[in-house]
């Protein structure tokens, strides 16, 4: 379905009665989280939203949140650097490995095989067992998976978040993992269990859905701007380069292999910045990264 610009912008905004409500009972919290999930389900089904890019941007946020849950200091800029310039055989470090796990988890349709690729230190049978740990409604299932993994791997919240989000995606009928629960859960929430953890997950869903819908709206507008200026780009290989920006959180000029040379790639990126189509993400003069 295609929407007019105004109605589409409205669709991308989570209703204010969801975000401004102050629920007083578990039933109220569950109702609001269901409304938030339903709204997000509509958003992620829209063709106008750059879905791959949205998953990548949320994967970065989830990796950053995972670092916070582990008590580590790495933030988004450091995580980007840890992965963007990797060469074959390089060790990305613990933080970079967490970010790589999130990236791999969202790249392919959710399955045990895809999750094993993202979390290679886990046995596929263990992944399958954990995904089946929960029953009932989507949040209940995700909370049960989260609790089961945390009990087995208390120092590895990133793995618990990935698998809980995978269980949530399966319960909702989504084809891909959407990084989600890590964005809304607090560090203290991971010490909860049973009904208390479920309640924390319901609260987290409202917070995470708000962030995810804002990100979807922002990236949709930025993607539209890039597509609008694309006809002005005369460089050979420009179409392939634009496609990369529409599908990747951060792009180094050296990744724009469709262009003639590294120098041409740098000039192409600078031109996109001048046109207001992409941003330089690092603030550096060298080893720059660009993205929507």
N, C-alpha and C positions, 0 to 999 in steps of 0.2 A: 504494500500500500504506500502511495506517495502522499506526503502532506505538504500544504503550503508552508512557507517559511515561518509565519507567526505560530501556526498550530504545532509545527514541529518543535519550535523552541519551547512551547508550553509543555509538550510531551516530555521533553528532556528535563523538566523541572519537577523534582519530587514535591508532591502537594504539601503546602505549609501546615496543614492540620496533622501531617505525619511528623514533621520535624519540630513543630512547636509544642506538641502535646506533652504533658507531664503525667505519664501513666502511674497509677498508684497500686495496681494489682498485677500479678503475673498474667492474668487473662488480658489486661489492657496492653501489656508489653508484647505478648504474643500476637494480638490483633494488629498492632502497629508494625511489627516486624513482617507479618504476612502481607500487609499493604505495601510496605517498602519493597519486599521481594517481588511482588506482583508488578509493581511499577518498573523495577529494574529489568524484569523479564521482558516487558514491552520495549524498553530501551535497547536491550541487546539483540532484539529481533529486527531492528530497523536497518535497512540496507545503507542508509545515509551515514550511519555511525561507522567509523573506521575500526572494525571489531578487532583485527589483529593488533593494531596500534594501541587500542584501549587495553587489551590484555597485557601488552608489553609494559605500558605505563603503570598499570596496577601491579604487575609483577615486581617492578622496581620499588614501588611503595611497600609491597608485602615483604620484600627482602630487607628493606630498611627497618620495618617494624619488627621483623624477626631478629635483627641485630639488637634492637632495643630490648626485646624480651630476653635475649641472652646476656644483656648487660654490656654489650660491645658498643664502641663509639662510632662505627662507620655509618656514614649518611649517604644519600643518593649519589652525590657527586663522586664520592670515593668508590662506590659500588660500580658506577658506570665506568670509571677508569680501570677498575680491576678486571673488567671483561672486554672492554672495547678494543684494547690494544694487545690482546693475547695472541701469542704465536704458538704453533703446534709444539706441544711438549712443555709449555709454560705452566707453572703452578699459580692459580689465581688467588691462593690464600684462602683461609676459612671463610671470610666474608664474601669473596668472589665466588667461592664454591656454592654458597647459599643462593646467591643471585643466579648463578648458572642453573641451579636446580629449579628455581622458579621459572626461569626462561624456558627450560626444557619441558616443564610440566604444562605450560600453556600452549606450546607449539603445535601439538598433535591432538586429535580427538581423544577424549579421556578413555583410558583403558589400562589394564594392569601392565601391559607391555610398555605403553608410553610412560607410565609412572615409574616403572623400573629403569627406564632410560634416564629419567630425571633424578631418581634416587637409587643409584646403582649399588649402594651398600646394603640395600634391603633385598631379601629374597622375594620373588614374585608371589610365592604362596603366602608369605606374611602380608604382602600388600593386599592380596585378595581377601584374606581373613579379616584384616582391619577394615576394609571397605564394607564388609558385611556385619560389622560390629553393631550397627545401629538399626533400629526399626522405627516405623511410624512416619510422622511428618518430616519434611526436609531438615528443619533445624534440630529436631530431636536426633535424627540420624547423624548429622554432622557433629553434634555435641558428643554423642556416644563414641564416634571415631576419634575425635580429639582427645577425649578422656582415655581411651584405650591406648593410644600411641604415647601420650604423655606418661602414663603409668609404666610403660616399657622403656621409654627413652626420655626421662625427665629433663635432660640437658639439651634436648634437640627439638625445640618448639617449631622450627621451620618445617621439619618433616611432618609433625602433627598438623600444622596448618595446611600444608599441601594436600595431605590425605583427607582432611576434613572438608576442604574446599572441593576436592574431587568427589567425595560422597554427596556434597550439596549439589554439585553440577549434575550428577547422575539422578538424584532425586527430583530435580527440576526439569530434567529432560534436555539440558544444555549439552551441546556437542563437545565443548571445551571447558577446561577449568578456568574459572574467573577468580583471580586472587581477591579474597574478600574478608574472611574472618580475622585475619591478622591486622587488618586496618582498624577494627573496632574494639578488639579485646585488649584489656589491660594486663599488665604483667601479673597482678594479683589474681586475675580471673583463672589463670592456669593452675592455681592451687585449689580450685573448687572442683566439685564432683556432683554427679546426679542432677537433681532439680536446680541446684544453685548454678551449676555450669550451664545448663540449658537456658536459664534466665539470663545469664551473662551473654550467651550467644544471641538470644533474641535482642537484647539491647545493642549488641555489637552490629547486628544486621542493619538496624536503623541508621547508625552512624556510618557504617561502611557503604550502604546504599546511597546515602547523601553524597559522600565523596565520589563514588563511582559515577553517579549521574552527572555531577558537576564536571568530572573529567571527560565523560562522554560528550557533553555539550561543548566544552572547550575544544576538544580534539576535532569534533565535527566542524566547528567554525573554522579552525585552522586548516583542516583538510580542504574545505571549500575554497579558502583563500589560495592555497597552493594550486589546486586544480584551475582556478581562475587565471593565475599568472602563467601557468604552464605553456600556453600558446606563444608567449613572448620569449621563451627560451629557445634559442636557435642552435645551441650546441648539439653536435651529433652525439647520440646516446642519452639525450636529456630525458626522454620518456622513461627509460629504464631507471635513471637516477631519481626521478620524481616518484616512481613506484616504490623505491627503497625507502624514501622518506615517509611514505604513506603506510608503511608496514613495519617500521623499526623505531624504537624509542630514541636512539641516538645513532648518528652516522658519522664516521670519520671520513674525511675526503678520500683516503686511500681505499675505502670500500666502494667508491664510485668507479668501478672498473669499466663501465660502459663509455666513459669519457676518455679523451685522447691521452691524458697524462695526469700525474699528480698535480701539476701546476694548473692544468685546465680544471681539475676537480675543485681545487681551492678557489679558483676564480668563480666557478659555478656556485659554490656555497655562498661566497660573498655576495654574488648577484641575488641569490634568493633572500639573503638577509636584507639587502637594499630594498627589495620589493615587498618586504614585510611578510614573506611566505614561510620562513623558518627562523629559528633563533640559534645563536651561538650559545652553547650550554655551559661552557667552562670558565669564561672570562680570561682565558689564557691567550698568549700570542702564538704559542706553538701547541702541537698535540691537541688541536681543537676538536670539538664534537658539535654536531648540529642536529636539530630536531624540531618538530612542530611544537 
